[in-house]
Amino acid sequence: MNDLFLERLSTMLALVPLQTTPWLPVWVTPLWILGIGVLAGFVVAAVLLAVLAVLSRVPGLGTLGDRPRVANAVAGVLTLIVAAVTLSLYWSQTTADYRILLILPVLAMSAIVGWGLVYGMWRRTVHELWSVLTEGVMGYALGAAAVVMVIGLAITPWAEDTRPILESLKQVNWVGDGERVQPIVVPAVSSDVTDPDDAPFRQFFVEYDPAAITELSIESNRTIILADAESPEDFQIRPTRIDPDAPFTWKRGELGGVPLPTDPAEGLWIQNREIDPATVNFRIVSLPPIQQVSSIVIAALAVVLSILAYIAFRQAAPRVAAIALATSKSEMAQPLYFVLLALGAVAMILFMIVPFNTLGEDIKLLKDSGMTLIMVLGLIQAVWSAGTSVADEIEGKTALTVLSKPVSRRSFLLGKYAGIMMAVFVLFVVLGLLLMVVTAYKPIFDARENSQEVPMWQESHGEMVSVVPGIALYFMETMAIGAIGVAIATRLPMLANFVICFIVYVVGNLTAPLVRSSDGSNELVGFVGKLIAVVVPNLNAFNIQSAVDAGNPIPPIYLAGAFNYLVCFGIMTLMVALLLFEDRDLA
């Protein structure tokens, strides 16, 4: 009886929204994909942590963390191995001019994996795992992700194409963009053959997945015929003739099919109709039938790497992590933090319903305004936290109490910076997820307001995921300004810190235009422009307003370049901060 009731209830829930609100599936399907990605991340992380817990019982592995020097050496070797394997996979897939940009991001992710695995199988980590994942900033971040997961599971009856989306996971390209070129040389026709129609068909094997082929082009320097069998009596598909000046091209969605057997194991039969060998190039682009499924993989990977990064940071640097955890807890408990969260949430909703009157460009302005607002709120929180947790503690002699314990000044300052950025990270995660939800609904809202047809869910998904690179870049910019704020807080009070950081933000966004404008000017103007570019960070590297306005996607290699710049500038700024704090009188 209960099963029958639940079956009828689920049927009603699946049908009613489609009849009364046709826009609802368009909105919830991208959110469902995001929720499934978070769920997959939690599952993979749970399996990984379970495996590490089993490995912790192996003699020598579970106690490796008790010897930090040995553990760090093992983690370093593991990092180099993972980095070497990753670079070998992606190096050839990247343009030669940008390959060097891959090294630092790959090393960073490999370090997360290396240190995360080594300290993840530490017996102390296994015993403290629940508190590690639920206490402080990680608990808030995982809680926000869990909310997304629960919402994604709850809206499953309303989502479209759920089964095809999950089936498309098998065709996801883990390496490269799915493009592959396979050359085949077909021997020439024997001199005994006088009629090209009597030339034999020879069997060749081409690697492809019929369900995943998105584009196909076949070029030959000789006239050939493609078939699926050796004898014309056995042909199941129509043979295809390819001439040297007429290559075969096909894209998914076009009429007709590909001249390839449905089963690659059966082989492809090629007839060379000329007296010279034929070189046939098969260019195959294989993508999932539903390409949006890659969002599930990216979301899952982000969840797993975040968990491993936090475990590695907390267990490998316990003193810095303890200060960072206390700092983040303190800053997130301040009224200003909740005010910024509430202000950002209300503004996101208003951005969705308030018309911008931009003649069809409301979505672009929504994304630009939302991402900029999140960055501004994050900058306010970062600079404010630097003043309250660094400057005020130095002036109030609280820092002297902390440093009286076995904590160095370096650990104190790095812990403060890490704690501030962890609090800002949660702010970005919460507001960023809300912006994604709002952006997914905006195409539907505009269509209903203008009495237009409801868009496809793929359009809402594309608008939703397009804000993720922007949020990542703006978080990098906040980290750069936050490092400056921490360095200034070692010497100056909060008000001066705000003024200086505001000036750096304004000038930093004008650095590139200043340098360009100084070209062709006198030597003094050029020197001043280049001096500003050296002293003040080039924040234009994190600015994507022009890309948003033009509707251009942000390529991953650009994120890699911005990360390289952030690491170099961050290390330099924190070194200056340590120098300023090293001889600061705290008594």
NUROVEX-892111 format. One record per atom (N, C-alpha, C): residue in three letters; x, y, z. Coordinates in steps of 0.1 Angstrom, whole numbers, plus 5000, padded with zeros to 4 digits. Last residue first. Example, Ala and Ser with C-alpha at 12.3 -4.5 7.8 and 13.67 -1.06 7.14 Angstrom:
% residues 2
ser512849785071
ser513749895071
ser512950005079
ala513249435078
ala512349555078
ala513249675078
***
This chain:
% residues 587
ala555854475230
ala555754495245
ala555054625248
leu556354455204
leu555054415209
leu554854435223
asp557954605178
asp557954595193
asp556554565197
arg558954435149
arg557954515155
arg557954495170
asp560654285134
asp561254375144
asp560254475150
glu558854135118
glu559854075126
glu560454165137
phe556954275104
phe556554225117
phe557654175125
leu558354335080
leu557754445088
leu557354405102
leu558954075071
leu560054175075
leu559554285083
leu556353985067
leu557253915077
leu558354005081
ala555654145046
ala554854155058
ala555654095070
val557354065026
val557454205031
val556754215045
met556353815023
met557753825028
met557953965033
leu553853875013
leu553953815027
leu555353815032
thr554553974988
thr553854054998
thr553954005012
met555753744976
met556553874977
met555853954988
ile553553564975
ile554853534983
ile555653664985
gly551753714959
gly551453684973
gly552653644981
phe553053724934
phe552753844942
phe552553824956
cys553153444928
cys554353524929
cys554153654937
val550453374930
val551453314938
val552653394939
leu549253544910
leu548853554924
leu549953494933
tyr550453454887
tyr550753584891
tyr550353604906
asn549353194886
asn550853214887
asn551153354892
phe546653254884
phe547153184896
phe548653204897
ala546553364858
ala546253444869
ala546753384883
gly547253124843
gly548153244843
gly547853334855
ala544952964849
ala546352924853
ala547353044853
leu542953114837
leu542953094852
leu544353054857
tyr543753074811
tyr543853214817
tyr543753204832
ile543352814808
ile544752854808
ile544852994813
pro540452794807
pro541252744819
pro542652794819
pro538953094793
pro539652964791
pro540352924804
ile535853224797
ile537153234802
ile537853104801
pro533853314768
pro534153234779
pro535553254784
asn532353634761
asn533353534758
asn533653444770
gly530653854762
gly530053714762
gly531053604758
ala531554104764
ala531554044751
ala530953914750
asp531254134792
asp530554224783
asp530454164769
val533053944801
val531653924804
val530754014794
ala535454044792
ala535053914787
ala533553894789
ser535554284806
ser535454294791
ser535054164786
gln535754184832
gln534554264828
gln534454264813
ile537654044846
ile537053984834
ile535754064829
asn540654084862
asn539354154858
asn538854094845
phe543053994870
phe541853934876
phe540553994871
ala544854164857
ala544954024854
ala543753944860
asn544454414868
asn543754384856
asn543854234852
leu546154444889
leu544854374892
leu543954354880
asn549254434893
asn548354454881
asn547054374883
pro550354604923
pro549954484916
pro549054514904
val552954844923
val551454814925
val551054694917
val555554824914
val555254844928
val553854804931
val555554784886
val556354704895
val555854704909
ala553854984877
ala553554844873
ala554254754882
ile555155214885
ile553855184891
ile553555034889
leu557355194868
leu557555184882
leu556255154889
lys556155234843
lys556755104846
lys556955084861
gly555355504846
gly554355404844
gly554855264847
val557955624850
val556855634861
val555855524859
phe559155574825
phe559755524837
phe558655514849
gly557455724808
gly557555574807
gly558155514819
val557955984817
val556555924818
val556655774817
leu560655994811
leu560256014825
leu558855954827
glu560855974783
glu561355864792
glu560855874806
asn557656054767
asn559056074771
asn559555974781
ser555755794749
ser555955924757
ser557455944760
gly555655544739
gly555855654729
gly555955794736
asp553655424765
asp554455394753
asp554455514743
ser551955504784
ser553255554785
ser554155524773
ser549655354780
ser549555504777
ser550955564777
arg550355114790
arg550155124776
arg550155274772
val550555174817
val551755124810
val551555144795
leu547955244823
leu549055344825
leu550255304817
pro546455004818
pro546255124809
pro547355234811
ala547654844839
ala547854814825
ala547554934816
thr546754994862
thr548154964859
thr548454944844
leu544255024872
leu544755124861
leu546155094857
asn543954854892
asn543154834881
asn543454924869
gly545854974910
gly546054844904
gly545254804892
val544555204917
val545755214909
val546055084902
val542455084933
val542155174922
val543355184912
tyr543854934952
tyr542854874943
tyr542554954931
val545455124964
val546055014957
val545054944947
ile543455274976
ile544355334966
ile544955224958
phe542455084994
phe541555144984
phe542355204973
cys544655035010
cys544154925002
cys543254974991
ile544855285022
ile545955235014
ile545455125005
val542455295037
val542755405027
val543855355017
phe542555075053
phe541455085044
phe541855185033
asn544855145069
asn544855025061
asn543755025050
ala543955365083
ala545055385073
ala545055265063
leu542055225099
leu541655335089
leu542655355079
met543555035114
met542654995104
met542255105094
pro547155135117
pro545855095122
pro544855075110
leu550254975107
leu549355085107
leu547955035112
arg551854745109
arg552454875112
arg551454985114
thr550554525101
thr551654505111
thr552154635116
ala548754605082
ala548254595095
ala549354565106
ile550254575058
ile550054705064
ile549554705078
ala549954295055
ala551354355056
ala551154495062
val547254265053
val547954205064
val549254265066
gly546754405029
gly546154445041
gly546854385053
ile548154235011
ile548654375013
ile548054425026
ala546554015012
ala547954005016
ala548554145019
gly544154115002
gly544254075016
gly545654055021
ile544854154976
ile544554274984
ile544654234999
ala545053874969
ala546153974967
ala546054094976
met542553774975
met543753724982
met544953814981
thr541053924956
thr540853944971
thr541953894979
glu541953794933
glu542253944935
glu542053974950
met540953544937
met542353564937
met542753704939
phe538253604936
phe538753554949
phe540353564949
tyr538053674909
tyr537853774919
tyr538353734933
leu538553424898
leu539453524895
leu539353644906
ala536253284907
ala537553234911
ala538653344909
ile534153424895
ile534253424910
ile535653374914
gly534753374868
gly534853504873
gly534953514888
pro534353094867
pro535753144865
pro535853284870
val531453094873
val532453034882
val533853084879
val529753204855
val530153294866
val531253234874
ser529053004837
ser529953104832
ser530453204843
val527152844848
val528552804850
val529552904845
met524752984841
met525152964855
met526652934856
glu524652994813
glu524853124820
glu525253094835
gly524452714809
gly525552784804
gly525752924811
his521952664821
his523152604826
his524452674821
ser520252804804
ser520352844818
ser521652784825
glu520652664780
glu521052804781
glu521152844796
gln519752404787
gln521152424784
gln521552564785
trp517052434789
trp517752434802
trp519252444799
met515852684766
met516252544769
met517052544782
pro513352944774
pro514652884768
pro514852744772
val510052994764
val510952954775
val512152894769
glu509453274743
glu509453134745
glu510353104756
gln508353584758
gln509053504748
gln508953364751
ser507453804773
ser506453714766
ser507153644755
asn509253934789
asn509153984775
asn508153894767
glu509153794812
glu508853934813
glu508553984799
arg509953544804
arg508553554809
arg508153704809
ala512553594797
ala511653544787
ala510253564791
asp513653684822
asp513553774811
asp512653724800
phe513353434836
phe512653554841
phe512553664830
ile515053274822
ile513653234823
ile512853364827
pro517553394826
pro517053374812
pro515553344812
lys517653374856
lys517553504849
lys517053484834
tyr518253134867
tyr516853174866
tyr516653294857
ala521053124868
ala520253014861
ala518853054859
thr521553344885
thr521853354871
thr521153244862
val520653234909
val519953354904
val520253364889
val522553034913
val521153004913
val520353114906
met524953184913
met524753074903
met523253044902
leu524553334936
leu524653404923
leu524453304912
leu524653134955
leu523453204953
leu523453284940
leu527353064952
leu526352964949
leu524953034947
gly528553304960
gly528753254947
gly527753154943
leu527853324987
leu527253414977
leu527453374963
val529253094996
val527853114999
val527253204989
val531953134987
val531153014984
val529653034985
phe532653384998
phe532553364983
phe531753244980
leu532553325025
leu531753425020
leu531553415005
val534553135026
val533153085029
val532253195024
phe536753305020
phe536353195011
phe534953145014
val536853465042
val536453525030
val536053415020
ala537853275060
ala536553335063
ala536053395050
met540253225048
met539353115049
met537953165052
met541553465050
met541153425037
met540253305037
ile542053465078
ile541253575071
ile540753525058
gly543653245081
gly542353245087
gly541453355081
ala545953325066
ala545153205062
ala543753205068
tyr546753545082
tyr546353555068
tyr545553445063
lys547353415106
lys546353525105
lys545853545091
gly549353235099
gly548053185104
gly546953295103
leu551353415092
leu550753325082
leu549453265086
leu551753525117
leu551353615106
leu550653525095
phe552553305133
phe551453385137
phe550853465125
ser554753195120
ser553553115121
ser552353205125
arg556453415123
arg556153375110
arg554853295110
arg556853425150
arg556153535144
arg555653495130
ser556053095165
ser556953195159
ser556153315153
val555152955195
val554653005182
val555553115176
pro555052855222
pro555952805211
pro555352835197
lys553953165237
lys553853025235
lys554852985224
ser554153435232
ser554853375244
ser554853225244
leu552453485212
leu553853465208
leu554653415220
val550153545226
val550153425217
val551653385214
thr550853775239
thr550453655247
thr550553535238
leu551353945218
leu552453915227
leu552153785235
ala548753985208
ala549753905200
ala550953865209
thr547654145227
thr547154005226
thr548153925218
lys548254415228
lys549254325234
lys548754175234
gly546754585212
gly546254545225
gly547054445233
glu548354615189
glu548154725198
glu547654695212
ile548054355179
ile549354405182
ile549254525192
glu545254335177
glu545954245186
glu547354285189
asp544854535157
asp544254555171
asp544954455181
ala546254425135
ala546554555141
ala546054565155
val544954155134
val546354175134
val546754315140
ser542154155136
ser542954035140
ser544454055140
thr541354405126
thr540854355139
thr541754245144
gly542654445101
gly542754545111
gly542354485125
ala541954205087
ala543354235090
ala543554345100
ser539154245087
ser539754135095
ser541254155097
trp539054455068
trp538554475082
trp539154365091
val540054335046
val540754445051
val540354465066
ala538154125042
ala539554095043
ala540254205050
gln535654255040
gln535854165051
gln537354135053
ile536154415017
ile535854475030
ile536054385041
leu536554204998
leu537654305002
leu537354375015
gly533954084998
gly535154015003
gly536354105006
leu532554294987
leu532254245001
leu533354165007
val533754304962
val533854414971
val533554374985
met533154044952
met534554084954
met534654204964
ile530354064951
ile530953964959
ile532353994962
leu530054274932
leu529654284946
leu530254184955
thr531154144909
thr531854264915
thr531354284929
met529253944905
met530553914908
met531354024914
gly526854104900
gly526954014911
gly528353974915
ser527554264878
ser527254324891
ser527354234902
asp528054064859
asp529054154862
asp528754224876
lys525553934858
lys526753854862
lys527853954866
leu523854144851
leu523554074863
leu524854004868
leu524854204826
leu524954304837
leu524754244850
lys524153974812
lys525554014813
lys525754114825
ile521353994814
ile522053874820
ile523553914822
asp520654214799
asp520454214814
asp521254104821
glu520654284773
glu521954244779
glu521854244794
gly518354384762
gly518654244760
gly519954194766
leu518554664768
leu518254614755
leu518754474752
thr518854724795
thr520054724787
thr519854664773
asn517354754819
asn517054834807
asn518354844798
phe517454604842
phe518554694839
phe518454784827
pro514854534865
pro515254544851
pro516454644850
val515154324892
val515154464888
val515654474874
ile515454054897
ile514154104894
ile514054244889
met518254004902
met517453914893
met516153984889
phe519054194920
phe519654204907
phe518854114897
leu517654104942
leu517254234936
leu517854244922
ile519153884949
ile517753864945
ile517253994938
met521654004955
met521553904944
met520053894939
ala520954164977
ala521354234964
ala521254134952
val520553974996
val519454064992
val519754124978
ala523153864998
ala522053784994
ala520853864989
gly524754095006
gly524954024993
gly523853944989
leu523554145031
leu523554245021
leu523754185007
ala524153905045
ala522753945042
ala522654045031
leu526953915045
leu526253805039
leu524853845035
leu527354155059
leu527854145045
leu527154025038
val526254085083
val525754195076
val526154185061
phe527953875091
phe526553845088
phe525853965080
tyr530254035095
tyr530253915086
tyr528753885082
leu529654215115
leu529854265101
leu529854145091
pro529454065139
pro528154115132
pro528454155117
gln531653775139
gln531453925140
gln530153965133
ala532153515134
ala531253545145
ala530953695147
met534153525116
met532853485111
met531753495122
glu536353595132
glu535853685122
glu534453655117
ser536653365148
ser536453495154
ser535853595144
lys537153165130
lys535953155139
lys535653295144
ser539553255118
ser538353245110
ser537053235119
thr541253245141
thr540953375134
thr539753365126
ala541252965147
ala540753065157
ala540453195151
leu542452875123
leu541052835127
leu540452925137
ala544952995123
ala543953025112
ala542552985116
ile546052885146
ile545853025146
ile544853065135
ala546052615137
ala545352655149
ala545052805149
ala547752635114
ala546252595112
ala545452635125
val550152685125
val549552785116
val548052755115
arg550352445140
arg550452575147
arg549752685138
pro550252235120
pro549252245131
pro549252375138
ala550652155091
ala551052285098
ala550152305109
ala549451905085
ala550951935082
ala551452055089
gln546851925093
gln547651825100
gln549151855097
arg545752145079
arg545552135094
arg546552045100
phe546452095052
phe546852225059
phe546852205074
ala545351845047
ala546751865046
ala547251985054
ile542651905051
ile543251805059
ile544751825059
tyr542252095031
tyr542052135045
tyr542752035054
ala542751945007
ala543652065011
ala543452105025
leu540751745008
leu542151705010
leu543051825013
ile538551915005
ile538651835017
ile540151795019
ser539152024979
ser538952114991
ser539052035004
leu539151794963
leu540351874965
leu540251964977
val536451724964
val537451634969
val538751714972
val535151944953
val534851904967
val535951814972
ala536251954927
ala536352074937
ala536152034951
leu535351714917
leu536751734919
leu537051854928
ala532551774915
ala533051664924
ala534551684927
ala532551984897
ala532052004910
ala532551894920
ile533551844874
ile534351964880
ile533851984894
val531651654870
val533051614872
val533751724879
ile529451814864
ile529351714875
ile530751674879
ser530151944842
ser529952024854
ser529951934866
ser529951764821
ser531351794827
ser531251874840
val527451774812
val527751674822
val529051694828
gln527051934791
gln526951994804
gln527251894815
gln526951774768
gln528251824772
gln528251894786
ile525551494760
ile525151614768
ile526351674774
pro527251324747
pro526051364740
pro525451494747
pro530751424751
pro529551354756
pro528251404749
leu532751404721
leu532351474733
leu531051404738
ser535251374699
ser534351294707
ser534051374720
val536251424668
val536051504680
val534951424688
ile538551304645
ile537351274653
ile537351354666
arg539951274615
arg539851374626
arg538551354633
phe541851074597
phe540551074604
phe540651174616
asn543451074567
asn543451134580
asn542051134586
val545050864545
val543750904550
val543850954564
thr546950834518
thr547050864532
thr545750924537
ala547550574494
ala546650684499
ala546850704514
pro549950504469
pro549350484483
pro548550604487
asp548750494435
asp549650544445
asp549050524459
ile546850424418
ile548050344417
ile549050394427
glu543550434433
glu544550484425
glu545850404426
arg541550364450
arg541250344436
arg542350404427
asn541350174479
asn542150274472
asn541950254457
gln538850114502
gln539350084489
gln540150194483
ile538549994535
ile538850114526
ile539350054513
trp536549914562
trp537149864550
trp537249984540
leu537049904597
leu536549984586
leu537249934573
gly535849684624
gly536849744615
gly536249814603
glu534549584645
glu534349514632
glu535249574621
ala534949744666
ala535749614666
ala535549544652
pro533249954665
pro534549974660
pro535349844659
asp530049934654
asp530949864663
asp532349884658
thr528950074633
thr528450104647
thr529350044657
pro531350194609
pro530550084615
pro530150124629
leu530950514593
leu531750424601
leu530850314607
pro530050754581
pro530350634573
pro531250534581
val527450894601
val528950884598
val529150754590
gly524451014585
gly525250964596
gly526650954592
gly521951264579
gly522851164575
gly523651114587
leu521951604590
leu521251494584
leu522351394579
glu523451714620
glu523251724606
glu522551594601
gly523951644647
gly522751724644
gly522451744629
arg527451664646
arg526251614653
arg525051704650
lys528951694614
lys528751744627
lys527451684633
trp531351604589
trp530051584595
trp530051634609
thr533051574558
thr532851644571
thr531451614576
phe535351464535
phe534151434541
phe534051504555
pro536951654509
pro536951574521
pro535551564527
ala537751684479
ala536451684485
ala536451604498
asp540051644466
asp539651784467
asp538251794474
pro540351364467
pro541351454473
pro540951594475
asp537251214476
asp538251254466
asp539251354473
ile535450944488
ile536151064492
ile537251094482
arg532350784491
arg533550814482
arg534150944487
thr530950544511
thr531250684509
thr532450704501
pro528250304510
pro529650334509
pro529850484506
arg525650264534
arg526050314520
arg527550354520
ile525849974554
ile525650114552
ile526150154538
gln526249704549
gln525049744557
gln524849894556
phe527449494524
phe527449624529
phe526149644537
asp527749244513
asp527649244527
asp527549384533
glu528249274486
glu526949204490
glu526749214505
pro530749394484
pro529549484483
pro528249414487
ser532949284510
ser532249254497
ser531049344496
glu533849384534
glu534849354523
glu534149344509
ala532149654550
ala532449514548
ala533349504536
asp531649924552
asp531649844564
asp531849694562
ala533750164534
ala532650074535
ala532749994549
leu534950424514
leu534850374527
leu533650284528
ile537250484488
ile535850444492
ile535850384505
ile539350744474
ile539050614482
ile537550594484
thr541750914458
thr540350874458
thr540150744465
arg544251064479
arg543850984468
arg542350954469
asn544551194502
asn545251254491
asn545051174478
ser541751264523
ser542551174517
ser543251234505
glu539951314554
glu540751374542
glu541651264537
ile537151354573
ile538051244567
ile538651314554
ser535851444603
ser536351494590
ser537351384585
leu533351494627
leu534151394620
leu534551454606
glu532151564660
glu532551604646
glu533451494640
thr531151384679
thr530551514677
thr530851574664
ile530751074691
ile531351144680
ile530451274678
ala529650904710
ala530251034715
ala530851114704
ala528750674700
ala527750754707
ala528350894711
pro531050554689
pro529950604680
pro528950694687
asp534250624696
asp533050584703
asp531850634695
tyr537150494680
tyr536150594682
tyr535050534690
glu539950404661
glu539450414675
glu538450524676
val539850194634
val539950334638
val539250334652
phe541449954614
phe540749974627
phe540950124631
phe540849814582
phe541649904591
phe540749924604
gln541049604553
gln540449634567
gln541449714575
arg540449684519
arg541349644530
arg540849684544
phe539049584489
phe538849654502
phe539749594513
pro540749584457
pro540249514470
pro539949614481
ala539349694426
ala540449704437
ala539849644450
asp537449704407
asp537849564412
asp538949574422
asp537149964401
asp536049894409
asp536449754414
pro539350024385
pro539350064400
pro538249994408
asp540549784364
asp539349854367
asp539349894382
thr542949644365
thr542749744354
thr541549834357
val545349504385
val543949554385
val543849664375
asp548049464384
asp547149364378
asp545749414377
ser549149654400
ser549249684385
ser548349574378
ser547149724429
ser548149644422
ser548049664407
val546850034444
val546249934437
val547349854429
ala548650104475
ala548250134462
ala547650014455
pro547550084510
pro548450054499
pro547850084485
val546850354531
val546150244523
val547150214511
val547450464562
val548050454549
val547450334542
ile545950684584
ile546050554579
ile546550554565
pro546050894614
pro546350874600
pro546350724596
gln543851044635
gln544450914633
gln544750894618
val543451284660
val543651264645
val544451134644
arg541051404682
arg542051314679
arg542151294664
glu539551594708
glu539951584694
glu541151494692
gly538951624735
gly538251524728
gly538651504713
asp540651794747
asp539351844743
asp538551744735
gly542451644775
gly542251704762
gly540851744760
val541151394796
val542351454791
val542051514777
trp538651304800
trp539451344812
trp540751414808
asn535651344786
asn537051344782
asn537851394794
val532851144791
val533551264795
val535051244792
gln531250924786
gln531950984775
gln532751114778
lys529950864810
lys530950764805
lys531750824793
leu528151064814
leu529351064822
leu530350974817
ser525851014800
ser526851084793
ser528151094801
glu524150904818
glu524750814809
glu525850884801
leu523251134831
leu524051044838
leu524750944829
ile521751244810
ile522951324816
ile523851224823
pro519751054804
pro520851084794
pro522051154800
arg518351084830
arg519050954826
arg520150984815
thr517451354830
thr518351304841
thr519151174836
asp516051524813
asp517151454808
asp518051394818
glu515051764838
glu514951704825
glu516151624822
ala513551774871
ala514751784862
ala514451714849
trp511651704889
trp511351814880
trp512451834869
pro512551504906
pro511351484898
pro511151584887
thr514851644919
thr515051544908
thr513751514900
ile514951814939
ile514251854927
ile514451764916
ala516351684959
ala514951704961
ala514251744949
leu518951674950
leu518251554951
leu516751574952
gly519551954952
gly519651884939
gly518851754939
ile519252004979
ile518252064970
ile518351994956
val521351854988
val520051814992
val518951874983
met523551994976
met523251854973
met521851814976
val523352244988
val523152234974
val522852084970
val523852165014
val522552225011
val522252214996
ala526452075012
ala525451975015
ala524052035012
ala527752325008
ala527752224997
ala526652114999
ala527352435033
ala526752505021
ala526652405009
gly528852255048
gly527452265050
gly526752335038
leu531352295038
leu530752165035
leu529252175038
ala531652555049
ala531752535035
ala531152405031
tyr531352505077
tyr530452595070
tyr530452575055
gly533452325082
gly532052285085
gly531052375077
met535652475076
met535352365067
met533952315070
val535652665097
val535352715083
val535052595074
gly534652475125
gly535152595119
gly534752615104
glu534352125121
glu534752235130
glu535152355122
thr534051915104
thr532851985109
thr533152115117
leu536451795098
leu535551825087
leu534351905091
val537651745123
val538351825112
val537451875102
ser535751595136
ser536051725141
ser536751815130
trp536051355121
trp534851425122
trp534951565126
leu538851285124
leu538251325111
leu536951395112
glu540451205144
glu539951335145
glu539151375133
his541250945137
his540550965149
his539851095150
val542551005113
val541450915112
val540650935125
thr544651165122
thr543651225113
thr542451135113
arg546150975136
arg545551095143
arg544451155135
arg546950815116
arg546050765126
arg545350875134
trp547150925083
trp547750935097
trp546650895107
met546050945059
met546150805064
met546850805078
gly546251215054
gly544951155055
gly544951015060
tyr548951265050
tyr548351305063
tyr546951255065
val549151165024
val550051125035
val549451145048
leu547051285010
leu547051145011
leu547951095023
gly547751565012
gly546451515017
gly546451365019
trp550251575000
trp550151595015
trp548851545020
gly549351504973
gly550451444980
gly550351454995
val547151674967
val547051534967
val548151464975
ile548451924970
ile547251894978
ile547051744979
ala550451894951
ala550851904965
ala549651884974
ser548951894928
ser549651774932
ser550051774946
met548052164928
met547052054930
met547751924934
ala550652284925
ala549752314937
ala548752204939
leu551552174901
leu552252154913
leu551452174925
val549552294884
val549652144885
val550452104898
pro550152564887
pro548852514891
pro548952364893
leu552952564877
leu552652604890
leu551252554895
ile552652464849
ile553552404859
ile553152434873
leu551152594830
leu550552484837
leu551352434849
leu552652794818
leu551652834828
leu551052714836
ile554052664799
ile554752694811
ile553852734822
arg552352654777
arg552552534785
arg553252564799
tyr551752854760
tyr551152864773
tyr551452744782
asp552952804735
asp553252934742
asp552752944756
ala551952554728
ala553352564732
ala553652694740
thr548752464740
thr549552534730
thr550952564736
thr548252134753
thr548252284755
thr549152344744
gln548451864751
gln547151924748
gln547152074749
ser550951804760
ser550751804746
ser549451854741
trp550451824788
trp551451904781
trp551151914766
tyr548751644800
tyr548151764795
tyr549151854787
leu550251424807
leu548951404800
leu548451534794
ser552451524819
ser552651434807
ser551351414800
leu551351644841
leu551951724831
leu552151644818
thr550551414856
thr549551514851
thr550051594840
val553051294861
val552051224854
val551051324848
ala554251504876
ala554851454864
ala553851384855
ala552551524898
ala552751644889
ala553351594876
val552851274910
val551551314905
val551651434895
ile555651294917
ile555151194908
ile553751224902
leu555651514934
leu556451524921
leu555951414911
thr554151424955
thr553751544947
thr554351544934
leu555651214964
leu554351184958
leu553851294950
val557751364974
val558051274964
val556751234957
gly556351514995
gly557051584984
gly557351494972
ala555551305011
ala554551385005
ala555151464993
val558051225020
val557251125013
val556151205005
ala558751455034
ala559651405023
ala558851305014
asn556851475053
asn556951575043
asn557751535032
ala557451235068
ala556051255062
ala556151355051
val559951295078
val559751185069
val558451195061
arg559251525094
arg560251535083
arg560151415073
pro557351425112
pro557051525102
pro558051535091
arg556251155124
arg557651195120
arg557451295109
asp553651105126
asp554351125138
asp555751175136
gly552751035100
gly552651165105
gly553351205118
leu553150755100
leu554050835093
leu553950985097
thr551550575112
thr552350655121
thr553350745113
gly550350435091
gly549550505100
gly550250595110
leu552650325079
leu551850425072
leu551050505081
gly553750145098
gly554550245091
gly553850355084
pro551349895092
pro552549935100
pro553450035092
val548149995083
val549349925078
val550549975086
arg546150145091
arg546350025100
arg547649955095
ser545750335072
ser546350375084
ser546650265094
leu544350205052
leu545850215050
leu546550255063
val541850255061
val542350115061
val543850115060
ala541750535058
ala541550475071
ala542050335072
leu541950545030
leu543050595038
leu542950545052
val539450445023
val540650375019
val541850415027
ala537850645034
ala537750505039
ala538950425036
leu538650855018
leu538950865033
leu538850725039
leu537550764994
leu538950794995
leu539350795010
val534850755000
val535550634996
val537050644998
ala534351025005
ala534050925015
ala534850795012
ala534951144980
ala535751174992
ala535551075003
val532951024964
val534350994961
val535251024974
val530751134977
val530850994976
val532350954974
phe531151414974
phe531051354987
phe531251204987
gly531051424946
gly532251464953
gly532351404967
ala528451354941
ala529551264936
ala530851294943
leu527151574953
leu526951434958
leu528051344953
val528051774935
val528451774949
val528251644956
gly526751674912
gly528251694912
gly528751694926
ile524151694919
ile524651564917
ile526251564917
gly523951984921
gly523751894933
gly524351754931
leu524352044894
leu525252094904
leu525152014917
ile522151924882
ile523451884878
ile524551924888
trp520152074895
trp520251934897
trp521651884894
leu520552324884
leu520752304898
leu520852164902
pro519852264857
pro521152304860
pro521552294875
thr517052194863
thr517952104857
thr519452144859
val515552414872
val516052324882
val517052224876
trp514852564849
trp515652624860
trp516252524869
val513452394833
val514552474827
val515452524838
pro511352314850
pro512452214846
pro513652284840
leu509852564850
leu510452514862
leu511552404859
trp508452644828
trp509852704830
trp510552634842
pro505952534829
pro506952474820
pro508352534821
thr503852484852
thr504952574851
thr506052514842
thr501852294847
thr501452424851
thr502652524850
gln503052064836
gln501852104831
gln501552254834
leu505352014850
leu505452024836
leu504252074829
pro504352004877
pro505152114873
pro505252124858
val502951744874
val502251874877
val503151994873
leu504651524871
leu503851574860
leu503251714862
ala506151464894
ala506851474881
ala506051544870
leu504151444913
leu505151554914
leu505951574901
met502751224904
met502151354904
met503151464905
thr504751024907
thr504251054894
thr503551184893
ser505051034935
ser506151074927
ser505751104912
leu502450934942
leu502951074946
leu504051114938
arg502450674932
arg501550774926
arg501950914930
glu504550564948
glu504650574933
glu503750674927
leu503550594973
leu504750674970
leu504950674955
phe501350424971
phe501150564974
phe502350644970
leu502650174966
leu501650234956
leu501450384958
asp504050154991
asp504750164978
asp503850224967
asn501950125009
asn502850245009
asn503550264997
met500849885000
met500050005000
met500950135000
***
